[in-house]
Amino acid sequence: MGGGRLNGYLLAELRRRLSVPVRIAEDLGWTGDAIEAQAFGYLAVRSILKLPLSWPGTTGVSAPVSGGVLWNPNARIAGASSNPDPANEPFAH
């Protein structure tokens, strides 16, 4: 089924409920996977900078909100290392 832009169920429901054509990026000659990757990169940067990802006018949240958690794969696990190097600590974002 897929959870994203190629979710057949979601596309079918949008087509059924909307009175406008629903097309995917490839229908327009675009590379949808690249656009989706760029969108997630954009959202990641906004999250790192603590900028809003969602607004009342688009999602109904009560105030603009950021989101996401930055995970540092190189961070030491608590108790697994006595390395005092702060570069190995999880990001504080």
Backbone as JSON Lines, residues from 0, in Angstrom:
{"i":0,"aa":"M","n":[0.83,-1.19,0.0],"ca":[0.0,0.0,0.0],"c":[0.87,1.24,0.0]}
{"i":1,"aa":"G","n":[1.89,1.29,0.83],"ca":[2.75,2.47,0.88],"c":[2.17,3.54,1.79]}
{"i":2,"aa":"G","n":[3.03,4.29,2.41],"ca":[2.56,5.32,3.31],"c":[2.7,6.71,2.76]}
{"i":3,"aa":"G","n":[3.29,6.84,1.61],"ca":[3.59,8.16,1.09],"c":[2.86,8.5,-0.19]}
{"i":4,"aa":"R","n":[3.58,9.15,-1.06],"ca":[3.0,9.73,-2.26],"c":[2.47,8.72,-3.26]}
{"i":5,"aa":"L","n":[2.86,7.47,-3.16],"ca":[2.36,6.43,-4.08],"c":[1.37,5.48,-3.41]}
{"i":6,"aa":"N","n":[0.81,5.91,-2.29],"ca":[-0.17,5.1,-1.58],"c":[-1.44,5.03,-2.43]}
{"i":7,"aa":"G","n":[-1.7,3.86,-3.0],"ca":[-2.84,3.68,-3.89],"c":[-4.17,4.01,-3.25]}
{"i":8,"aa":"Y","n":[-4.35,3.61,-2.0],"ca":[-5.61,3.88,-1.31],"c":[-5.81,5.38,-1.13]}
{"i":9,"aa":"L","n":[-4.75,6.06,-0.68],"ca":[-4.84,7.51,-0.47],"c":[-5.13,8.23,-1.78]}
{"i":10,"aa":"L","n":[-4.44,7.86,-2.85],"ca":[-4.68,8.48,-4.14],"c":[-6.11,8.24,-4.61]}
{"i":11,"aa":"A","n":[-6.61,7.02,-4.43],"ca":[-7.98,6.71,-4.84],"c":[-8.98,7.54,-4.05]}
{"i":12,"aa":"E","n":[-8.76,7.69,-2.75],"ca":[-9.67,8.48,-1.92],"c":[-9.63,9.96,-2.31]}
{"i":13,"aa":"L","n":[-8.43,10.48,-2.57],"ca":[-8.33,11.87,-3.01],"c":[-9.08,12.06,-4.32]}
{"i":14,"aa":"R","n":[-8.91,11.13,-5.24],"ca":[-9.6,11.23,-6.54],"c":[-11.11,11.15,-6.36]}
{"i":15,"aa":"R","n":[-11.55,10.32,-5.43],"ca":[-12.99,10.15,-5.2],"c":[-13.6,11.38,-4.54]}
{"i":16,"aa":"R","n":[-12.87,11.98,-3.6],"ca":[-13.43,13.06,-2.79],"c":[-13.23,14.46,-3.37]}
{"i":17,"aa":"L","n":[-12.24,14.63,-4.23],"ca":[-11.95,15.97,-4.75],"c":[-12.55,16.15,-6.14]}
{"i":18,"aa":"S","n":[-12.84,17.37,-6.43],"ca":[-13.42,17.66,-7.75],"c":[-12.36,18.2,-8.71]}
{"i":19,"aa":"V","n":[-11.12,17.83,-8.48],"ca":[-10.02,18.23,-9.35],"c":[-9.18,16.99,-9.66]}
{"i":20,"aa":"P","n":[-8.46,16.99,-10.76],"ca":[-7.61,15.84,-11.07],"c":[-6.5,15.68,-10.02]}
{"i":21,"aa":"V","n":[-6.22,14.46,-9.66],"ca":[-5.13,14.16,-8.73],"c":[-4.08,13.39,-9.52]}
{"i":22,"aa":"R","n":[-2.9,13.97,-9.6],"ca":[-1.82,13.34,-10.36],"c":[-0.59,13.2,-9.49]}
{"i":23,"aa":"I","n":[0.31,12.32,-9.87],"ca":[1.57,12.17,-9.16],"c":[2.64,12.91,-9.94]}
{"i":24,"aa":"A","n":[3.77,13.14,-9.32],"ca":[4.85,13.93,-9.92],"c":[5.26,13.39,-11.29]}
{"i":25,"aa":"E","n":[5.34,12.08,-11.41],"ca":[5.78,11.48,-12.67],"c":[4.82,11.79,-13.81]}
{"i":26,"aa":"D","n":[3.55,12.02,-13.51],"ca":[2.58,12.4,-14.55],"c":[2.98,13.72,-15.21]}
{"i":27,"aa":"L","n":[3.75,14.53,-14.49],"ca":[4.19,15.82,-15.0],"c":[5.63,15.8,-15.5]}
{"i":28,"aa":"G","n":[6.22,14.61,-15.51],"ca":[7.6,14.47,-15.98],"c":[8.63,14.76,-14.9]}
{"i":29,"aa":"W","n":[8.21,14.84,-13.66],"ca":[9.12,15.12,-12.55],"c":[9.57,13.81,-11.92]}
{"i":30,"aa":"T","n":[10.64,13.84,-11.15],"ca":[11.13,12.67,-10.42],"c":[10.63,12.76,-8.99]}
{"i":31,"aa":"G","n":[9.55,12.06,-8.73],"ca":[8.88,12.15,-7.43],"c":[9.74,11.74,-6.26]}
{"i":32,"aa":"D","n":[10.56,10.7,-6.43],"ca":[11.41,10.27,-5.33],"c":[12.39,11.38,-4.93]}
{"i":33,"aa":"A","n":[12.93,12.09,-5.91],"ca":[13.86,13.18,-5.61],"c":[13.14,14.33,-4.91]}
{"i":34,"aa":"I","n":[11.94,14.65,-5.36],"ca":[11.17,15.73,-4.72],"c":[10.83,15.36,-3.29]}
{"i":35,"aa":"E","n":[10.44,14.1,-3.08],"ca":[10.12,13.65,-1.73],"c":[11.35,13.72,-0.83]}
{"i":36,"aa":"A","n":[12.52,13.31,-1.33],"ca":[13.75,13.37,-0.55],"c":[14.09,14.81,-0.19]}
{"i":37,"aa":"Q","n":[13.94,15.72,-1.14],"ca":[14.22,17.13,-0.88],"c":[13.25,17.69,0.17]}
{"i":38,"aa":"A","n":[12.0,17.29,0.1],"ca":[11.01,17.76,1.07],"c":[11.38,17.31,2.48]}
{"i":39,"aa":"F","n":[11.78,16.05,2.62],"ca":[12.17,15.56,3.95],"c":[13.44,16.24,4.43]}
{"i":40,"aa":"G","n":[14.37,16.53,3.53],"ca":[15.56,17.27,3.91],"c":[15.21,18.66,4.41]}
{"i":41,"aa":"Y","n":[14.3,19.32,3.72],"ca":[13.83,20.65,4.11],"c":[13.2,20.61,5.51]}
{"i":42,"aa":"L","n":[12.35,19.61,5.73],"ca":[11.71,19.47,7.04],"c":[12.75,19.17,8.12]}
{"i":43,"aa":"A","n":[13.76,18.37,7.81],"ca":[14.8,18.04,8.78],"c":[15.56,19.29,9.21]}
{"i":44,"aa":"V","n":[15.92,20.12,8.25],"ca":[16.64,21.36,8.59],"c":[15.76,22.26,9.45]}
{"i":45,"aa":"R","n":[14.5,22.39,9.1],"ca":[13.6,23.22,9.91],"c":[13.48,22.65,11.33]}
{"i":46,"aa":"S","n":[13.46,21.34,11.46],"ca":[13.38,20.71,12.77],"c":[14.64,20.98,13.58]}
{"i":47,"aa":"I","n":[15.8,20.83,12.97],"ca":[17.07,21.1,13.65],"c":[17.13,22.54,14.14]}
{"i":48,"aa":"L","n":[16.61,23.46,13.33],"ca":[16.62,24.88,13.68],"c":[15.45,25.28,14.57]}
{"i":49,"aa":"K","n":[14.63,24.29,14.98],"ca":[13.46,24.53,15.83],"c":[12.46,25.48,15.18]}
{"i":50,"aa":"L","n":[12.35,25.42,13.86],"ca":[11.38,26.23,13.13],"c":[10.11,25.42,12.95]}
{"i":51,"aa":"P","n":[8.98,26.08,12.79],"ca":[7.71,25.34,12.64],"c":[7.69,24.41,11.43]}
{"i":52,"aa":"L","n":[7.04,23.27,11.63],"ca":[6.77,22.32,10.55],"c":[5.28,22.3,10.24]}
{"i":53,"aa":"S","n":[4.5,22.81,11.15],"ca":[3.05,22.77,11.02],"c":[2.45,24.06,11.55]}
{"i":54,"aa":"W","n":[1.39,24.51,10.89],"ca":[0.76,25.77,11.24],"c":[-0.75,25.58,11.41]}
{"i":55,"aa":"P","n":[-1.39,26.46,12.19],"ca":[-2.83,26.34,12.39],"c":[-3.63,26.33,11.1]}
{"i":56,"aa":"G","n":[-3.24,27.13,10.13],"ca":[-4.0,27.21,8.88],"c":[-3.87,26.01,7.97]}
{"i":57,"aa":"T","n":[-2.87,25.17,8.22],"ca":[-2.71,24.0,7.35],"c":[-3.09,22.69,8.02]}
{"i":58,"aa":"T","n":[-2.85,22.59,9.33],"ca":[-3.14,21.32,10.0],"c":[-4.09,21.44,11.17]}
{"i":59,"aa":"G","n":[-4.42,22.67,11.56],"ca":[-5.34,22.85,12.67],"c":[-4.69,22.84,14.04]}
{"i":60,"aa":"V","n":[-3.35,22.8,14.12],"ca":[-2.7,22.88,15.42],"c":[-3.01,24.24,16.04]}
{"i":61,"aa":"S","n":[-2.93,24.33,17.36],"ca":[-3.3,25.57,18.03],"c":[-2.27,26.67,17.84]}
{"i":62,"aa":"A","n":[-1.01,26.3,17.58],"ca":[0.06,27.27,17.36],"c":[1.1,26.6,16.46]}
{"i":63,"aa":"P","n":[1.92,27.38,15.76],"ca":[2.96,26.76,14.94],"c":[3.85,25.86,15.79]}
{"i":64,"aa":"V","n":[4.16,24.68,15.3],"ca":[4.96,23.72,16.06],"c":[6.08,23.14,15.2]}
{"i":65,"aa":"S","n":[7.18,22.84,15.86],"ca":[8.28,22.13,15.22],"c":[8.07,20.65,15.51]}
{"i":66,"aa":"G","n":[9.04,19.85,15.22],"ca":[8.88,18.43,15.5],"c":[10.13,17.65,15.16]}
{"i":67,"aa":"G","n":[10.08,16.39,15.43],"ca":[11.2,15.52,15.11],"c":[12.23,15.48,16.21]}
{"i":68,"aa":"V","n":[13.03,14.43,16.15],"ca":[14.13,14.24,17.1],"c":[15.36,13.93,16.28]}
{"i":69,"aa":"L","n":[16.44,14.63,16.55],"ca":[17.69,14.39,15.84],"c":[18.45,13.3,16.57]}
{"i":70,"aa":"W","n":[18.78,12.24,15.88],"ca":[19.51,11.13,16.47],"c":[20.91,11.1,15.92]}
{"i":71,"aa":"N","n":[21.89,11.06,16.78],"ca":[23.29,10.99,16.38],"c":[23.74,9.54,16.47]}
{"i":72,"aa":"P","n":[23.95,8.87,15.33],"ca":[24.34,7.46,15.36],"c":[25.71,7.23,15.97]}
{"i":73,"aa":"N","n":[26.5,8.28,16.11],"ca":[27.83,8.15,16.7],"c":[27.85,8.45,18.19]}
{"i":74,"aa":"A","n":[26.7,8.82,18.73],"ca":[26.63,9.14,20.16],"c":[26.81,7.87,20.98]}
{"i":75,"aa":"R","n":[27.46,8.03,22.08],"ca":[27.65,6.86,22.94],"c":[26.36,6.56,23.68]}
{"i":76,"aa":"I","n":[26.16,5.33,23.95],"ca":[25.0,4.9,24.73],"c":[25.36,5.07,26.2]}
{"i":77,"aa":"A","n":[24.44,5.6,26.98],"ca":[24.71,5.84,28.4],"c":[25.28,4.59,29.05]}
{"i":78,"aa":"G","n":[26.42,4.74,29.7],"ca":[27.05,3.64,30.41],"c":[27.91,2.74,29.53]}
{"i":79,"aa":"A","n":[27.86,2.9,28.23],"ca":[28.61,2.02,27.34],"c":[30.03,2.5,27.13]}
{"i":80,"aa":"S","n":[30.31,3.75,27.47],"ca":[31.64,4.3,27.23],"c":[31.92,5.35,28.27]}
{"i":81,"aa":"S","n":[33.2,5.48,28.61],"ca":[33.57,6.55,29.53],"c":[34.27,7.67,28.77]}
{"i":82,"aa":"N","n":[34.09,7.71,27.46],"ca":[34.71,8.72,26.62],"c":[34.14,10.1,26.98]}
{"i":83,"aa":"P","n":[34.97,11.02,27.48],"ca":[34.46,12.34,27.86],"c":[34.32,13.3,26.68]}
{"i":84,"aa":"D","n":[34.57,12.82,25.48],"ca":[34.53,13.68,24.29],"c":[33.1,14.14,24.03]}
{"i":85,"aa":"P","n":[32.8,15.45,24.17],"ca":[31.43,15.93,23.96],"c":[30.95,15.74,22.52]}
{"i":86,"aa":"A","n":[31.87,15.54,21.59],"ca":[31.46,15.3,20.2],"c":[30.7,13.99,20.08]}
{"i":87,"aa":"N","n":[30.84,13.12,21.07],"ca":[30.15,11.83,21.03],"c":[28.83,11.84,21.78]}
{"i":88,"aa":"E","n":[28.45,13.0,22.28],"ca":[27.17,13.11,22.96],"c":[26.05,13.26,21.95]}
{"i":89,"aa":"P","n":[24.84,12.82,22.29],"ca":[23.7,13.05,21.38],"c":[23.5,14.53,21.16]}
{"i":90,"aa":"F","n":[23.03,14.87,19.99],"ca":[22.74,16.27,19.69],"c":[21.67,16.78,20.64]}
{"i":91,"aa":"A","n":[21.74,18.01,20.99],"ca":[20.79,18.6,21.93],"c":[19.66,19.31,21.21]}
{"i":92,"aa":"H","n":[19.32,18.88,20.04],"ca":[18.27,19.56,19.27],"c":[16.98,18.85,19.42]}
